[in-house]
Amino acid sequence: MEPLLSLSHLVKHYATQKAVDDISFDIQKGSIFGLLGPNGAGKTTLLRMITGIFYPDAGEIKLEGKHFDPLLDIREIGYMPEERGLYKKMKIGEQALYLAQLRGLSKADAMEKIKYWFEKFEMQSWWNKKVEDLSKGMSQKLQFVITVLHEPKLIILDEPFSGLDPLNANLIKDEIYALAKKGSTIIFSTHRMEQVEEICDHIVLVNLGKKILDGTVADIKQQFKESIFAIETNQPELIKDNSLFSIIDKADKNPNKILVKLSNAVASNQVLKYLIEQNIPIVSYNEVLPSLNDIFIQLVEDTQAKARAFQNI
Amino acid sequence: MHKIWIIIQREYTSRVKNKRFLLVTFLVPLLMVGLIVGSAYFSFKGTEERKIAVVDPNGFFKDKLKNSNQLKFEFPKDVDTSNYQSKGYSDILLMPLFEGDKKADYILRSKKSMGFNLQETISYKINTAIEDRMLEKAGIQQSILDSIHKSAQIAELKAYEDEGKKSKESNAALAMGIGYASGLLIYITMFIYGTMVLRGVMEEKTNRIAEVIVSSVKPFELMLGKIIGIGAVGLTQFLMWIIVVVTLTGVGMGLLPDDMQNQVQQLQQSGGQMGAAGMAQASESAKNIYAFQHVLATTNWPLIIGCFLFYFLGGFLFYASLFAAVGSVVNEDPQDAQSLMFPITMPIIFSYIITNVVIQNPNTPMAFWASVIPFSSPMVMMARISYGVPSTVPYWELALSMVTLIGGFLLTTWLSAKIYRTGILMYGKKVTWKEMIKWAFAKS
């Protein structure tokens, strides 16, 4: 299948740094794509090129196989930047109408779509209110509506959940799934790894302007697994280091659960067999895959000073 | 282009619908009229009266120093510098003994210091008295002197400008008034609407809406839409002011007493040349109103208003984009805006100072250069145009000034757009003028 968006060898240099340094990847139609990286990795610059705000110094962006032309294709993109805001003194309804018209919708079209979304999110009563009267969560919802209302093929959300309570976050999350199901492609940029694991099909990790990871979440976890297994037993004292595995962590919240790292070339069934032979009562035995958070830290830590500023929640 | 139009509409309507706009539109003309009337009123009524004790060892100045509204001269005995206050005088004037015609010091001591104008008046009165004394010495009687003083003030200078074979009555006072007023108006509006652009851009940046918008439109379109929208607000405001002033003047004229209106009409019909009897009948105020209407009628209003609108728009566009560039690099701190604005406000203030000089001497080389260089041309050229086109400002100078102004604002807009599109998306970094200039001249 032809990818919806295809970046090849994109480069963007600023006076002092290479913000994006030869990055290529494809995004499949209908996928929820995670763009990850620590602060200053070049994510925002990359997104600004995809949205046509910046022109790349080199490389090419293709949308549905055709060269991306910001002037024509802007209509197909919905972008919710990380630095997002609204006119404080403007009425909500007028503001949504204004921004939709700037996206290229006719007034009548915009009106109809705003009504649909306002109804959906139960925002009809907001129409004549001003943004300064809204809570942060409410204005986030409004932002989201403004981003998706012209039914773009590509929706780009930069940290969409920041400042949202779990209820509203779920509302938006469900909407993201629904949009993807309807065929929209979503780029989701964040450094909140647990959200990425939950939502994204495919991720790319960038750091210092380069792509350092590209794949589906499941593949990447497989790729970074370290033969670590969790053994849960009623008699944890019976488990000792041996030639098959070594214990790496006893201090779990559950004292009956022990993490072990298998020695080289040891299959997991050998361990299971050993445990049975030792007559250790097994409650559960399973492989522990690294979290994206662990992978992220492992990959980024080497390249950055310890005092790097990314959220690690 | 369609999107710029949407932006212009928003910038325009959001400001024009604002209550503050309506308030300013109607209050400013009222305030100006009030200011003029008020200052006229106070210059007649609001002044203090000074009672001055004159110590005159010559016994000469009595009856020679004429009293006026503000100055009362008295010649009491037993008053000196130690007791004039307790005797109820505000000042004491000590005359020297005459010794031939030597220059001598006349000393004025006051409880509260006297204004410059009053001092000048006293000095003038003393000198006139001395002049009279000298003429008297030369054998001219006081009564003759008095009648000469009364009847000598009859010359009235009428100046004409020669344009080819025609000659036109020129009115330097009116030209100066119009030039000064339009220069001042451009100066004030440049600040008002320039900072309005600055604040608008800052609002978009600090509210973090800039990136949302520039993902739909080009930064240049956003900047231009804002500038044009605010310029249109300015034009609307001027239009409303003109309407309000014309209406107020009309209403004011209508409120005049009937016989005064008749007199003014008679003066108009006879071109100011009524018979001696009619002239005498016409009251002083009717004559003033007629004179006012007459000079208004001789002024080339279409030219002045047309040029005013051109130079307001040109000057606004020239400076507005610079204000927009500054607004785009400011972060949360309004203090930054102040210091970054300084290089823009300085030439505006400087141009205003030049305007005040040029209005006295509209034909100097400085006047020419200042009305051709776009930094100052909007104000300076307006000051000169009121003296007459093409007599004071030849057509080619006017054309050159307009062309440089158009070129100037195209250049500032182009350079500012490059600063703007970088600055508007940059957060948390303090930007200096050096960096801004680097962005402005960067390639692509």
Chai-1 contact restraints between the chains, C-beta under 6 A:
chainA,res_idxA,chainB,res_idxB,connection_type,confidence,min_distance_angstrom,max_distance_angstrom,comment,restraint_id
A,T51,B,S215,contact,1.0,0.0,6.0,A-B,restraint_1
A,I53,B,V214,contact,1.0,0.0,6.0,A-B,restraint_2
A,I53,B,S215,contact,1.0,0.0,6.0,A-B,restraint_3
A,Y79,B,S215,contact,1.0,0.0,6.0,A-B,restraint_4
A,P81,B,E211,contact,1.0,0.0,6.0,A-B,restraint_5
A,E83,B,R208,contact,1.0,0.0,6.0,A-B,restraint_6
A,E83,B,E211,contact,1.0,0.0,6.0,A-B,restraint_7
A,R84,B,R208,contact,1.0,0.0,6.0,A-B,restraint_8
A,R84,B,V212,contact,1.0,0.0,6.0,A-B,restraint_9
A,G85,B,N207,contact,1.0,0.0,6.0,A-B,restraint_10
A,G85,B,R208,contact,1.0,0.0,6.0,A-B,restraint_11
A,G85,B,I209,contact,1.0,0.0,6.0,A-B,restraint_12
A,L86,B,I209,contact,1.0,0.0,6.0,A-B,restraint_13
A,Y98,B,R10,contact,1.0,0.0,6.0,A-B,restraint_14
A,Q101,B,I6,contact,1.0,0.0,6.0,A-B,restraint_15
A,L102,B,K3,contact,1.0,0.0,6.0,A-B,restraint_16
A,L102,B,S216,contact,1.0,0.0,6.0,A-B,restraint_17
A,L102,B,V217,contact,1.0,0.0,6.0,A-B,restraint_18
A,R103,B,S216,contact,1.0,0.0,6.0,A-B,restraint_19
